[in-house]
Amino acid sequence: MKRNSKILTNRSKTNFNLPLASTVAAVVISLLVPQVTWANELRVIGVSDYDHISDLTFGNDDATYLATKLLNQDWKVSSHYNEEATQDKFNKAGDDDLLYFTGHGSSNGSLALQKYKKQNKPEGSYANWDTIGTSWFDKDIELAIFAACDVLQRNSWGEVLGGGAHHILGYRGLSSEGQDKAIIATFLKKVTAGNPVKVIDAWRFANVEYNEFDWAITGHKKNEDDYFWVEDGMTTDVTGTKDIYHWYNGGGYYLDVKSLTNERKTSNLIEGLRLKTESLDVQTIAKSLLDVNEKTLRGINNKEPYYFSNEKGNLISYPSGAINYFRNMSNDGMHSSNEKVIKVAEKFISEHGGFPKDAQLNSVIPQIEVDANTKKEKVIGYLVQYSREHNNVPVEGYAGDSIKLIIDAKGVTYYFRLWREIDESSSSKLSSELITNEEAVEKGLDALKHQVKGSNDDIKITNSELVYFSHPFFTQQSDLNLAWKVSSGSVHTYIDALTGNVLNQDEIVDETFEEIDLLEERKIDFLPDEEELS
C-alpha cells in the first residue's frame, strides 16, 4: 500500500521573513511556512526528438527543470529521454510518487514516444491506459502530469487511477511547449507556498497565469483536497473508478476577437511606445487581503519582489508592477449570472489597485467539475479576464498585461494583475515597413508546428492579428512594440512585426528565469517577539 500524509506542517510557530537591506533581491513575509522534508520519488519521461513527427523546439527543458528542483530537495529522481522513453518506463512509474511526461500527445488520448507516427502506430510507440493497464495498481504512484496536447479528452485515463493513484494533470486541447517550463515552475511555487494551495488549484492557477486555458485534470473526487506532500500531504488512497471526476475550463462568454489583417494600414501604426510601471500600493493591498500587521510592512517598496503569506492566502508583488494573490478554491457550486460575476470582479479590482480606465472585459469562463460516470456537471467558479487596446490595437503577450480573476462561492480566490502604464506624452514614431500578414502566418505556422505538443494534422492557423507585444510579468519592459499574433485555436505564437523573428516565450522567460527561484533562495527568516504581533 502507498504512503499517505508524508509531510506535516507545524502551525504552532509564526515565522516572518523580512528584508535586512535593499540589496536583498526578493523577500518572503510569511506567517505560515511549511516544514518541507522531501522523501519521495519522481520519474520524468521526455521526448523532444521524434522520428516521424515534428521535433519540439526547446528539448525537454521543463522536465529537466522539475527534476533538478526536486533533486535539490532530496527527492529520488529517475530521468528517461527520447529513445529511453519506452512503454516499460511508464509501467514502472507505479513505484514512484510522481510521474512527469513532456512530449507530443494525440486526440486519441495516447502519449507519443519517439517512433510514433499516428493512430497508435507503430506498436510500442505510444503509452496510454491500455499499455499501462494495472501496472499502477496498489503501488506508490499518486500523481501524474502530462505536458502534452489533447490526452485528457479521453475518459479512459480514469482507468489507470482505479488502483489507488489520485490525479492526472494535463490538457484536453492544444498546449504550447513554450509555456511548459514556466508553468511547472509556477505550479511548484503554488504547491509549496507559505500557505500552499491544493494540487488541483495550483494546476488551474499556473495555467491561467500563462494563458493555457485548455488545462484539465482527471482524478478521484475524494482526493480533491490533496496537497503536494506539504501541509497534510496526500489524502487517503481511493480504489475503483466510481468517483472519477474531471475539472477544466468550460465554454464561456467571449468577446469577438478583432483582426487587423484587413482593417487598417500598417503604415499608420505607432511603435516604440514608452511604458511606466504601474504604481500599486502593495502595503494597502496586503493589509486588505491578508490582514497583515503593519509592522511587517515597513520598508516595503516596488523595486523588489515580495511574498506575503498567512492562513488567508498568498500575495506576490513583482518589480514589473505585477501582483498575484491566490488561496484555495472552494468546492461549493455556484449559480451566478455573468452580470453578477462581473460586478464582483470589478468591485474587487477597484478596491485592490483601482479599475484601469482602459480595461475591457475579455471573457467570463466557468470552472467546471463533472462526474465522469454520470456526466453531471457543476460550476464551481468563474474566470474573468480583462485586456486592453491602444489606438484599437490589442496589447497582448505571454503572461503579459492583463487582469485575471477566479471567483468562487466565497469570493475571489485568484487575482493576477499586470497593467503597465502607457506614457502618452512620450515621443513615438510611425512604424517602419512591417512584414506582411502572409509572411507572419508562414513563420507562425512553422513555429507552432515545433511548439504545439499535438499531431501536425491539428495545426491550422485560425487567426492572425497585429498586437502590441507585452512581456511576461517577470521581466521589466520599457517599450511597447508591434508583433503579429498567429493562432491555432487556443495557442499562439508572436512574430516581431519589424524583424520577422519569433518571440519565443521560453527564451524571453529564460532571460530572467532565475527570478522564479529568488523568492525561495533569497528569503530571510527570523521569529519576532510576541509583543511585535500586537
C-alpha positions as CSV (number, residue, x, y, z in Angstrom):
1,M,0.0,0.0,0.0
2,K,1.1,3.6,-0.6
3,R,2.3,6.0,2.0
4,N,0.0,8.8,3.0
5,S,0.3,12.1,4.8
6,K,4.0,12.1,4.3
7,I,4.6,15.8,5.1
8,L,3.1,17.6,8.1
9,T,3.3,21.3,8.8
10,N,3.7,22.7,12.4
11,R,1.3,25.5,12.6
12,S,2.3,26.4,16.2
13,K,5.1,28.7,15.2
14,T,4.9,32.0,13.4
15,N,7.6,32.9,11.0
16,F,8.3,36.3,9.4
17,N,10.8,36.8,6.6
18,L,11.8,40.4,6.3
19,P,14.4,42.5,4.3
20,L,17.6,43.4,6.1
21,A,19.0,45.6,3.4
22,S,18.0,47.0,0.0
23,T,20.4,44.6,-1.7
24,V,18.1,41.6,-1.0
25,A,16.6,40.7,-4.3
26,A,13.5,39.1,-3.0
27,V,11.7,39.0,0.3
28,V,9.3,36.5,1.8
29,I,6.9,37.7,4.5
30,S,5.3,34.6,5.8
31,L,3.1,33.8,8.8
32,L,2.9,30.1,7.8
33,V,6.0,28.5,6.3
34,P,5.6,24.7,5.6
35,Q,8.3,22.4,7.1
36,V,9.1,20.6,3.9
37,T,11.1,17.4,4.3
38,W,11.3,15.6,1.0
39,A,11.4,11.9,0.9
40,N,9.7,11.0,-2.4
41,E,10.4,9.6,-5.8
42,L,10.0,11.4,-9.2
43,R,10.1,9.8,-12.6
44,V,10.5,12.2,-15.6
45,I,9.9,10.9,-19.2
46,G,10.5,13.3,-22.0
47,V,10.5,13.1,-25.8
48,S,11.6,16.1,-28.0
49,D,13.3,14.3,-30.9
50,Y,10.8,12.4,-33.0
51,D,11.4,10.1,-36.0
52,H,8.2,10.8,-37.9
53,I,6.5,13.9,-36.4
54,S,7.8,17.3,-35.6
55,D,10.6,17.7,-33.1
56,L,9.9,20.1,-30.2
57,T,11.9,23.3,-30.2
58,F,13.0,23.6,-26.6
59,G,14.0,20.0,-25.9
60,N,12.9,18.6,-22.5
61,D,13.7,21.7,-20.5
62,D,10.5,21.6,-18.4
63,A,11.3,18.0,-17.4
64,T,14.9,18.8,-16.6
65,Y,13.9,21.9,-14.6
66,L,11.5,19.8,-12.5
67,A,14.0,17.0,-12.0
68,T,16.7,19.5,-10.9
69,K,14.4,21.3,-8.5
70,L,13.1,18.2,-6.7
71,L,16.6,16.5,-6.8
72,N,17.8,19.5,-4.9
73,Q,15.1,18.9,-2.3
74,D,16.3,15.3,-1.7
75,W,13.8,13.6,-4.0
76,K,15.0,10.4,-5.7
77,V,14.8,11.2,-9.4
78,S,14.9,8.9,-12.5
79,S,15.1,10.5,-15.9
80,H,14.3,8.9,-19.3
81,Y,14.6,11.0,-22.5
82,N,13.9,10.3,-26.2
83,E,15.0,6.8,-27.1
84,E,15.0,5.8,-23.4
85,A,11.3,6.8,-23.1
86,T,9.5,3.4,-23.5
87,Q,6.2,1.9,-22.5
88,D,8.1,-0.1,-19.9
89,K,9.3,3.2,-18.2
90,F,5.6,4.3,-17.9
91,N,4.6,0.9,-16.4
92,K,7.4,1.1,-13.8
93,A,6.2,4.6,-12.7
94,G,3.9,2.8,-10.3
95,D,6.9,2.5,-7.9
96,D,7.3,6.3,-7.9
97,D,5.2,9.0,-6.2
98,L,5.1,11.5,-9.2
99,L,5.4,10.9,-12.9
100,Y,6.0,13.8,-15.3
101,F,5.8,13.3,-19.1
102,T,6.6,16.0,-21.7
103,G,6.2,15.5,-25.4
104,H,3.5,15.2,-28.1
105,G,0.0,14.0,-27.3
106,S,-2.8,12.8,-29.5
107,S,-6.5,13.4,-29.6
108,N,-6.9,9.6,-29.3
109,G,-5.5,10.0,-25.8
110,S,-2.1,8.5,-26.4
111,L,1.3,9.9,-25.3
112,A,3.7,9.8,-28.3
113,L,7.0,8.2,-27.9
114,Q,10.0,8.7,-30.3
115,K,8.9,6.4,-33.1
116,Y,5.2,7.5,-33.1
117,K,3.5,8.1,-36.4
118,K,-0.2,8.4,-35.9
119,Q,-3.2,6.4,-34.8
120,N,-1.2,4.4,-32.3
121,K,1.3,3.1,-34.9
122,P,3.7,1.5,-34.9
123,E,3.3,-0.9,-32.0
124,G,5.2,0.2,-28.9
125,S,5.5,3.8,-29.9
126,Y,2.9,5.2,-27.5
127,A,1.7,5.0,-23.9
128,N,-1.9,5.1,-22.8
129,W,-4.4,3.4,-20.4
130,D,-4.2,0.1,-22.3
131,T,-0.4,-0.1,-22.3
132,I,-0.2,0.9,-18.6
133,G,-3.1,-1.4,-17.7
134,T,-3.0,-2.3,-14.0
135,S,0.8,-1.7,-13.5
136,W,0.0,1.3,-11.3
137,F,-2.5,-0.7,-9.1
138,D,-1.6,-0.9,-5.3
139,K,1.6,0.9,-5.9
140,D,3.2,4.2,-4.7
141,I,2.2,6.5,-7.6
142,E,-0.2,9.2,-6.6
143,L,0.2,12.0,-9.2
144,A,1.0,12.1,-12.9
145,I,1.5,15.3,-15.0
146,F,1.2,15.1,-18.8
147,A,2.6,18.2,-20.5
148,A,1.1,17.1,-23.8
149,C,-1.8,18.1,-26.0
150,D,-5.3,16.7,-26.0
151,V,-4.8,13.5,-24.0
152,L,-7.3,14.3,-21.2
153,Q,-10.1,14.5,-23.7
154,R,-10.4,10.8,-23.2
155,N,-12.3,9.5,-20.2
156,S,-10.4,6.2,-20.4
157,W,-7.4,7.7,-18.5
158,G,-9.5,7.3,-15.3
159,E,-9.0,3.6,-15.6
160,V,-5.3,3.8,-14.5
161,L,-6.4,5.5,-11.3
162,G,-8.6,2.6,-10.3
163,G,-5.8,1.0,-8.2
164,G,-5.2,4.0,-5.9
165,A,-3.4,6.7,-7.9
166,H,-5.0,10.1,-7.3
167,H,-4.9,12.5,-10.2
168,I,-3.6,13.1,-13.7
169,L,-2.9,16.8,-14.6
170,G,-2.7,17.7,-18.3
171,Y,-4.7,19.2,-21.2
172,R,-7.9,18.5,-23.1
173,G,-6.9,20.7,-26.0
174,L,-3.7,22.1,-27.6
175,S,-0.8,23.2,-25.3
176,S,2.3,25.1,-26.2
177,E,5.8,23.9,-25.4
178,G,7.0,27.5,-24.8
179,Q,4.9,27.7,-21.7
180,D,5.7,24.4,-20.0
181,K,8.8,25.3,-18.1
182,A,7.2,28.4,-16.6
183,I,4.0,26.5,-15.8
184,I,5.7,23.7,-13.9
185,A,7.9,26.3,-12.0
186,T,4.8,28.3,-11.1
187,F,2.9,25.1,-10.1
188,L,5.8,24.2,-7.8
189,K,5.7,27.7,-6.2
190,K,2.0,27.5,-5.5
191,V,2.0,24.0,-4.0
192,T,4.9,24.8,-1.8
193,A,4.0,28.4,-1.0
194,G,3.9,29.9,2.5
195,N,0.3,28.9,2.6
196,P,0.2,26.1,-0.1
197,V,-2.8,25.5,-2.2
198,K,-4.1,22.2,-3.3
199,V,-2.7,20.3,-6.3
200,I,-5.9,20.9,-8.3
201,D,-5.9,24.6,-7.6
202,A,-2.2,25.0,-8.3
203,W,-2.5,23.4,-11.7
204,R,-5.5,25.6,-12.6
205,F,-3.8,28.8,-11.4
206,A,-0.4,28.1,-13.0
207,N,-2.0,27.5,-16.4
208,V,-4.3,30.6,-16.2
209,E,-1.2,32.7,-15.3
210,Y,0.3,31.8,-18.7
211,N,-2.9,31.8,-20.7
212,E,-3.0,28.0,-21.2
213,F,-6.8,27.7,-20.9
214,D,-7.2,24.1,-22.1
215,W,-5.8,22.7,-18.9
216,A,-7.6,19.7,-17.4
217,I,-7.5,17.2,-14.5
218,T,-8.8,13.7,-14.2
219,G,-8.9,12.3,-10.7
220,H,-10.7,11.0,-7.7
221,K,-13.3,13.3,-6.2
222,K,-12.4,12.0,-2.7
223,N,-8.8,13.1,-3.4
224,E,-9.6,16.7,-4.4
225,D,-8.1,18.0,-1.1
226,D,-4.6,16.7,-2.0
227,Y,-1.6,18.8,-1.2
228,F,1.8,18.3,-2.9
229,W,3.5,16.5,0.0
230,V,3.3,19.6,2.2
231,E,0.6,20.6,4.7
232,D,-1.3,17.3,5.4
233,G,0.1,15.7,2.2
234,M,-1.9,13.5,0.0
235,T,-5.3,12.2,1.2
236,T,-6.1,8.5,1.6
237,D,-5.9,6.3,-1.5
238,V,-9.2,5.5,-3.2
239,T,-9.7,2.4,-5.3
240,G,-12.2,1.9,-8.1
241,T,-13.4,4.4,-10.6
242,K,-16.9,5.3,-9.3
243,D,-15.7,8.7,-8.1
244,I,-13.6,9.7,-11.1
245,Y,-14.2,13.4,-12.0
246,H,-12.9,15.9,-14.5
247,W,-12.0,19.5,-13.8
248,Y,-11.5,22.0,-16.6
249,N,-12.3,25.4,-18.1
250,G,-15.8,25.3,-19.6
251,G,-17.2,27.1,-22.5
252,G,-17.8,30.7,-21.7
253,Y,-18.7,34.2,-22.8
254,Y,-16.0,35.6,-25.1
255,L,-15.9,39.0,-26.8
256,D,-15.3,38.9,-30.5
257,V,-11.7,38.9,-31.4
258,K,-10.7,41.8,-33.7
259,S,-8.4,41.1,-36.6
260,L,-6.3,43.9,-38.1
261,T,-5.2,42.0,-41.2
262,N,-7.7,43.8,-43.5
263,E,-8.9,46.6,-41.3
264,R,-6.1,49.2,-41.3
265,K,-2.9,50.2,-43.0
266,T,0.1,49.1,-41.0
267,S,2.0,52.2,-42.0
268,N,-0.2,54.3,-39.7
269,L,0.6,52.3,-36.6
270,I,2.9,53.6,-33.8
271,E,5.8,51.7,-32.5
272,G,8.2,52.2,-29.5
273,L,5.5,53.4,-27.1
274,R,7.1,54.2,-23.7
275,L,5.9,52.3,-20.7
276,K,5.9,53.1,-17.0
277,T,5.5,50.6,-14.1
278,E,2.0,50.8,-12.6
279,S,2.5,52.1,-9.1
280,L,0.3,50.0,-6.8
281,D,0.0,50.4,-3.1
282,V,1.2,46.9,-2.2
283,Q,1.1,47.6,1.5
284,T,-2.6,48.5,1.4
285,I,-3.4,45.6,-0.8
286,A,-1.6,43.2,1.5
287,K,-3.4,44.6,4.6
288,S,-6.7,44.3,2.8
289,L,-6.3,40.7,1.5
290,L,-4.2,39.1,4.3
291,D,-4.8,41.4,7.2
292,V,-1.0,41.7,7.6
293,N,0.3,43.5,10.7
294,E,1.5,47.0,9.7
295,K,4.9,46.4,11.4
296,T,5.7,43.6,8.9
297,L,5.2,46.0,6.0
298,R,7.8,48.6,7.0
299,G,10.3,49.2,4.2
300,I,8.2,47.6,1.5
301,N,9.0,49.1,-1.9
302,N,8.1,48.4,-5.5
303,K,11.7,47.7,-6.6
304,E,12.0,44.1,-5.2
305,P,9.7,41.1,-5.4
306,Y,7.9,40.5,-2.1
307,Y,6.0,37.4,-1.0
308,F,3.4,37.7,1.7
309,S,1.5,34.6,3.1
310,N,-0.6,33.6,6.0
311,E,-3.7,31.5,6.6
312,K,-5.8,33.8,4.4
313,G,-3.7,33.2,1.3
314,N,-0.6,34.4,-0.6
315,L,0.3,37.6,-2.3
316,I,3.3,38.2,-4.5
317,S,4.4,41.5,-5.9
318,Y,7.0,42.0,-8.7
319,P,9.2,44.9,-9.8
320,S,7.3,44.9,-13.1
321,G,4.3,46.1,-11.2
322,A,2.5,42.8,-11.3
323,I,0.8,41.3,-8.3
324,N,-0.7,37.8,-7.8
325,Y,-3.0,36.8,-5.0
326,F,-4.2,33.2,-4.5
327,R,-5.8,30.9,-2.0
328,N,-7.5,27.5,-2.0
329,M,-10.6,27.4,-4.1
330,S,-14.0,26.4,-2.6
331,N,-15.5,23.1,-3.9
332,D,-19.1,24.5,-3.5
333,G,-21.3,25.0,-6.5
334,M,-22.1,28.5,-7.9
335,H,-25.3,29.6,-9.6
336,S,-24.4,33.2,-10.7
337,S,-25.1,35.1,-13.9
338,N,-22.3,36.6,-15.9
339,E,-23.6,40.0,-14.8
340,K,-23.3,39.2,-11.1
341,V,-19.8,37.7,-11.5
342,I,-18.6,40.7,-13.5
343,K,-19.9,43.1,-10.7
344,V,-17.9,41.1,-8.1
345,A,-14.8,41.2,-10.3
346,E,-15.0,44.9,-11.0
347,K,-15.7,45.8,-7.3
348,F,-12.7,43.7,-6.2
349,I,-10.4,45.3,-8.8
350,S,-11.5,48.8,-7.8
351,E,-10.7,48.0,-4.2
352,H,-7.3,46.3,-4.9
353,G,-5.3,48.6,-7.2
354,G,-8.1,50.5,-8.9
355,F,-10.0,49.8,-12.1
356,P,-8.0,50.9,-15.1
357,K,-9.8,53.3,-17.3
358,D,-8.8,51.4,-20.4
359,A,-9.6,47.9,-19.1
360,Q,-12.0,46.0,-21.3
361,L,-13.9,42.8,-20.4
362,N,-12.4,40.0,-22.4
363,S,-14.2,36.8,-21.2
364,V,-16.1,35.0,-18.4
365,I,-15.3,31.3,-18.3
366,P,-17.0,28.8,-15.9
367,Q,-14.8,26.5,-14.0
368,I,-16.3,23.0,-14.4
369,E,-16.4,19.9,-12.3
370,V,-18.0,16.9,-13.9
371,D,-18.7,13.3,-12.7
372,A,-17.1,11.1,-15.3
373,N,-19.7,8.3,-14.8
374,T,-23.0,10.3,-14.6
375,K,-21.8,13.2,-16.8
376,K,-23.4,15.6,-14.2
377,E,-21.7,19.0,-14.3
378,K,-21.2,21.6,-11.6
379,V,-19.9,25.1,-11.9
380,I,-17.5,25.8,-9.0
381,G,-16.2,29.2,-10.2
382,Y,-15.7,31.7,-13.0
383,L,-12.6,33.0,-14.6
384,V,-13.0,36.7,-15.5
385,Q,-10.4,38.4,-17.8
386,Y,-9.7,42.0,-18.8
387,S,-7.5,43.1,-21.5
388,R,-6.7,46.5,-23.2
389,E,-6.2,48.2,-26.6
390,H,-4.2,51.2,-27.6
391,N,-5.4,53.0,-30.7
392,N,-7.6,50.0,-31.4
393,V,-4.6,47.6,-31.3
394,P,-4.8,44.9,-28.6
395,V,-2.0,44.7,-26.0
396,E,-1.1,41.0,-25.5
397,G,1.7,38.6,-24.7
398,Y,2.8,35.6,-22.8
399,A,1.7,36.2,-19.2
400,G,1.8,39.9,-20.1
401,D,-0.5,42.9,-19.4
402,S,-3.9,41.7,-18.3
403,I,-6.2,41.3,-15.2
404,K,-7.5,37.9,-14.4
405,L,-9.7,36.8,-11.5
406,I,-11.2,33.5,-10.5
407,I,-14.3,33.9,-8.4
408,D,-15.7,31.0,-6.3
409,A,-18.6,30.7,-3.9
410,K,-16.6,32.5,-1.2
411,G,-15.3,35.4,-3.3
412,V,-12.1,36.0,-5.3
413,T,-9.7,33.0,-5.0
414,Y,-7.2,34.2,-7.6
415,Y,-6.1,37.6,-8.8
416,F,-3.4,38.4,-11.4
417,R,-2.7,42.0,-12.4
418,L,-0.1,43.4,-14.7
419,W,-1.0,46.8,-16.2
420,R,2.0,48.8,-17.3
421,E,1.1,52.4,-18.0
422,I,1.5,53.8,-21.5
423,D,3.2,57.2,-21.4
424,E,1.0,59.2,-23.7
425,S,3.4,62.1,-23.5
426,S,6.5,60.1,-24.7
427,S,7.8,60.6,-28.2
428,S,7.0,57.7,-30.5
429,K,7.2,57.2,-34.2
430,L,5.2,55.8,-37.1
431,S,6.1,52.2,-37.7
432,S,8.6,51.2,-40.3
433,E,7.6,48.8,-43.1
434,L,6.2,45.8,-41.3
435,I,6.3,42.2,-42.5
436,T,3.0,41.2,-44.2
437,N,0.3,39.1,-42.7
438,E,1.2,36.4,-45.2
439,E,4.8,36.4,-44.1
440,A,3.8,36.3,-40.4
441,V,1.4,33.4,-40.9
442,E,4.1,31.4,-42.7
443,K,6.6,32.0,-39.9
444,G,3.9,31.4,-37.2
445,L,2.8,28.1,-38.7
446,D,6.4,26.8,-38.8
447,A,6.9,27.9,-35.2
448,L,3.7,26.4,-34.0
449,K,4.5,23.0,-35.6
450,H,7.5,22.8,-33.3
451,Q,5.9,24.2,-30.2
452,V,2.3,22.8,-30.1
453,K,2.5,19.4,-28.5
454,G,0.0,17.6,-30.7
455,S,-0.2,16.0,-34.1
456,N,0.9,18.1,-37.1
457,D,-2.6,17.5,-38.5
458,D,-4.0,19.6,-35.7
459,I,-2.0,22.7,-36.6
460,K,-4.1,25.0,-38.7
461,I,-3.9,28.8,-38.4
462,T,-7.3,30.1,-37.2
463,N,-6.4,33.8,-36.8
464,S,-3.7,36.4,-37.2
465,E,-3.7,40.0,-36.0
466,L,-1.3,42.8,-35.1
467,V,-0.8,43.5,-31.4
468,Y,1.4,45.4,-29.1
469,F,3.6,42.7,-27.5
470,S,3.6,42.7,-23.7
471,H,6.4,40.9,-21.9
472,P,5.8,38.4,-19.1
473,F,5.4,39.7,-15.5
474,F,8.9,38.5,-14.5
475,T,10.5,41.0,-16.9
476,Q,10.9,44.7,-17.0
477,Q,9.6,46.4,-20.2
478,S,10.2,50.0,-21.2
479,D,8.9,49.9,-24.8
480,L,5.8,48.5,-26.4
481,N,6.4,47.3,-29.9
482,L,4.3,45.7,-32.6
483,A,4.0,41.9,-33.3
484,W,1.9,39.6,-35.2
485,K,-0.1,37.2,-33.1
486,V,-0.6,34.0,-35.0
487,S,-3.1,31.5,-33.5
488,S,-4.1,27.9,-33.9
489,G,-7.1,27.5,-31.7
490,S,-6.2,28.4,-28.1
491,V,-2.5,28.5,-28.6
492,H,-0.5,31.4,-30.1
493,T,2.9,32.5,-31.2
494,Y,4.1,36.0,-31.7
495,I,6.2,37.3,-34.6
496,D,8.2,40.5,-34.3
497,A,6.4,42.8,-36.9
498,L,9.6,44.6,-37.7
499,T,12.2,41.8,-37.9
500,G,10.1,38.8,-38.5
501,N,11.8,36.9,-35.6
502,V,9.7,34.5,-33.5
503,L,9.2,36.0,-30.0
504,N,9.6,32.7,-28.1
505,Q,8.2,32.8,-24.6
506,D,10.6,30.2,-23.4
507,E,13.6,32.3,-24.4
508,I,12.0,35.5,-23.0
509,V,11.4,33.9,-19.7
510,D,14.9,32.3,-19.6
511,E,16.4,35.7,-19.7
512,T,15.1,36.4,-16.2
513,F,14.0,32.9,-15.2
514,E,16.3,32.9,-12.1
515,E,13.9,35.3,-10.5
516,I,11.4,32.5,-10.1
517,D,13.8,31.0,-7.6
518,L,14.7,34.2,-5.8
519,L,11.6,34.1,-3.7
520,E,12.7,30.8,-2.2
521,E,16.5,31.1,-2.2
522,R,16.9,34.7,-1.0
523,K,14.4,34.8,1.8
524,I,15.5,36.0,5.3
525,D,13.9,34.3,8.3
526,F,13.5,35.3,12.0
527,L,11.0,34.8,14.7
528,P,9.6,38.0,16.2
529,D,8.8,38.5,19.8
530,E,5.2,38.1,20.8
531,E,4.7,41.8,21.5
532,E,5.7,42.6,18.0
533,L,2.5,40.9,16.8
534,S,0.1,43.1,18.9
